[in-house]
């Protein structure tokens, strides 16, 4: 199962080329010496601490290499392994409680959408190109990016089924309804709470402007931006600024973080 480990061709907006992690490059060279059946046996291992575990980036590399050997049997075998890693990178849609299997409808919907999009990407990638290069760089992050938009849409759809109750005195609607109606420019902040990005996220938060870092830090502590209830702790009260100012700082911070993490570049 020889492989040359060809360099990736896609680049970031600043011109920096995509590069695999050194450990992935080394693994590609090492497992290329295996017979294909032995490779598949190791690919079935999903415990990352197992000494024979093969990284998903490496599996993705060999899956993409099958587009040049026209071996459908090899492609199908590798595709099943990669799809399994994809599903493992998504929130679990089922859990067992006693004798009962509980299905999370939102997670199940997300799984279906992401799997469908991934299948489409693989199909297009079979024809060539660099659209899936990032899956060889950081597989889990690529999957996280793939699920962000549908996850946001599913949350919005779930919210639309809730009763829209306003404040009995002011008549104002809840904050999320105001955002949906366009009163706020809502930043795409799902990545803030995704464990896949946590390590890099914390490093980038330290580089934010002090006033932005202050807001994001409290947001990560689950403190809401503002509330009409004087007993509820809010970011607005903590920093002595009105809700609009807090929202603007939050928006600018999230935009800066998304740019630093290069989110939105790979769909």
N, C-alpha and C positions, 0 to 999 in steps of 0.2 A: 504494500500500500504506500508506495513512494510518493513524496510530495516535496515541492520546492519551497513552499511557504512564501509565495510571491507577495511583494509589498502591496498595501492598499492604495487605491488611487484617489479616493475622495479627500477633500480638504475642508478645513473650517473656513468661515468667512474671511479670516485674516490671512488665509493662505497656508496656514500650518497643516501639513498632511496628517491624516489619521494614521496612528501607529498602534499595533497590538502591544499589550503588556509584555515585557520580557519573558515572564513565566509562561505566557501563552505561546510565544515564539519557540521557546525551548520545548514545550510540550508537543507542539506540532512536529518538530524534528524527531523527538523520542518515539511518539506513537506511530509515526509514519513507517517505522520498522516492523510493526505488528502485522500479522495476518489479519485479514478483514474480520473474520469470525472472532478472533481474540480482541480486536478493537471494539466490536459490538458488545462483547461480554463485559468489558470495562465500562462502556458507555451506559450500560444498564444501572451502574452504581450511581446513586443520587446523594449519598452521604458525603458531604464535602470534606469531612475529616478522614475519610478512607484513603489509604495510600495509593490506591489504583483509580481514584476518582479522576475523571476527565472533565475539564472545564467546559462550560457551554460555549464559550468563544471558540474553543478548539473544534467542538462538534459542528458549530456553524461554519467554520472554515472548510471542513471536509465535505459538508453538505453542499456548499457552494462550488467546490471543486468538481463535483459530479457533472456539472453542466458542460464540461469539456470532454468527458469520457463516454457520454451517451449510454451509461449503464443504469437503466431504470430500476433494476433490482437493488443495486447499491444505494441509489437515491432514496427509494422507498424505505429501506431499512434505516438509513440515517435520519430521514425525515421524521419517522416515528419517535426516534430518540430525542430529536430537537424539540418536537412538539410537546413531549413529556416535560422537558425542561421549561418550556414556555408556560405550561399550566402550573408548574411548581412555583413559578415566579409571580403568579397572580394570587389575589386573596382567595382563600378557600370558600367554595360555595356550599359545601356540605359539612356538617359535623354530627357526631353520634352522641346522643344523650340516652344512656340506658339501651333500650331495644329500639329506639326511634332515631331515624335519620332526619335531621333538620336541614332544610334547604333554604339558603339565603337567596331570595329572588333577585335582588340587585346584583349580588356577586355572580350569580348564575348568568344573568343578562350580560354583565361585563365580560365574563369568560367567553361567551358566544361571540360577542362583537370583536373582541381582541383576537380570538382564534381566526375568525373570518378575515380580518384585516391582515393577519400574519400570513395566512394562506395566499391571499392576493399578492402580498409582497414577494413571497417565495416564488410564486408563479411568474411574476414579472422579472425577478432576478435571474431566473433560469435562462432568460434571453440575453443576459449580460448586463453590464453596468455596475454602478457603485452604490446603488440605493440601500444595500444592506451591509455596507462596510462597517458601520458602527456596531453591528451585532458581533463583529469579531474584535471590537475594541472593549466594549462593556455591555455584555448581553443583558444583564439585569436592568441596567439603566435604559437600554433601548426598549425593553419591554415596558418599563415604567412610563417612558414617554409615549409609547403606543397606547397605553391605557388611560392616559390623563384626560384627553378630550371626551371619550365615551363615558368615563367615570363622572365627569362634571355634568354631562348631559343626563345621565341616569339620576344623579342627585337632584337636578333641576326638575326632572319629570316627577320624581317622588314628592318634591315640595309642592308641585302644582296640584297634587291630590289632597293637600292639607286644607283645612278651613282657613280662609284668610280673615283673621280677626284683627281689627285695629285697636289702638288705644282708646278706651271708652271716653276719655276726657278730650284728648286732642284730635282723635279721629285718624291719627297717623298709622300707616301700615307698618308691619314688621320690616326690619332693615333689609332682609333678603328680597322682600317684595319690591321695595324701593329700588334696589339694584336691578332687579329683573325689568322694571319699568323704565330704567335708564336714568334714575336720579343720581346714581353713582357709577363711576367707571370702574367696574369690578375687575381687579387683577386676577389672573389665573394662579391661585396660590396652593393648589393641591400638592405640589411637590414639597411644600414646607413640612408636611406631616408624613411623607413617604420615607420609611427607614432606609431605603436604598440610597437616598441622597444625603442622609444625615451627616456623615463625616465631612464631606466636602462643603455641605451647607453651613455648618458651624464655622468653618474656616473663612468662608466668604462673608458671613454675618459680621465677623470681627473687622472686616475691611469697609463696612458701610459707614456713612456719615453718622456721627453720634446720635442725632435726633431720629434717624431711620433705624439704627440698631436698637434704640430704646423701645420703639414701637414693636418691632419684630420680635424682640426678646419677650415682651409681655404677651404678644399674640401666641407665641409658642407655649406660653404658660397657661393658655386657654382663658386669658382675660379678654372680655369682649370690648369692642371699641367704645361703645357708649350705651347708656340705658336711661330711661326716664325714671327708673326706680332708684331713689337716693341711697338705698341700702346695698345696691349691687356694685362691687368693685369694677371700675372701668379704666381703660387706658386714658380716656379723655380726662377723667378726674385726677388720675395719678400724675399726669404731666401738666395739668392746668391749661389744656387747649380744647377748643371746640371740636365737635365730631368731624367736621369737614377737614380741618387741619390734620387730624389724626389719620383720616382716610387718605389724604394726599400723601402723607409721609409713608403710609403703608403701601400705597400704589407705587411710589417711586422706589421704595426699598425692594419690592417684589420684582419690579422691572430690572433693577440692577442685579439682583440675585439670579434671575432667569438668564440674563446676558452672561454673567460670570460662569454659570453652570452650562451654558450653551444649550439651553432648552429651546425647543421649537425648531431645531435645525434638522432633526431626523424624525420623520413621521412613519 
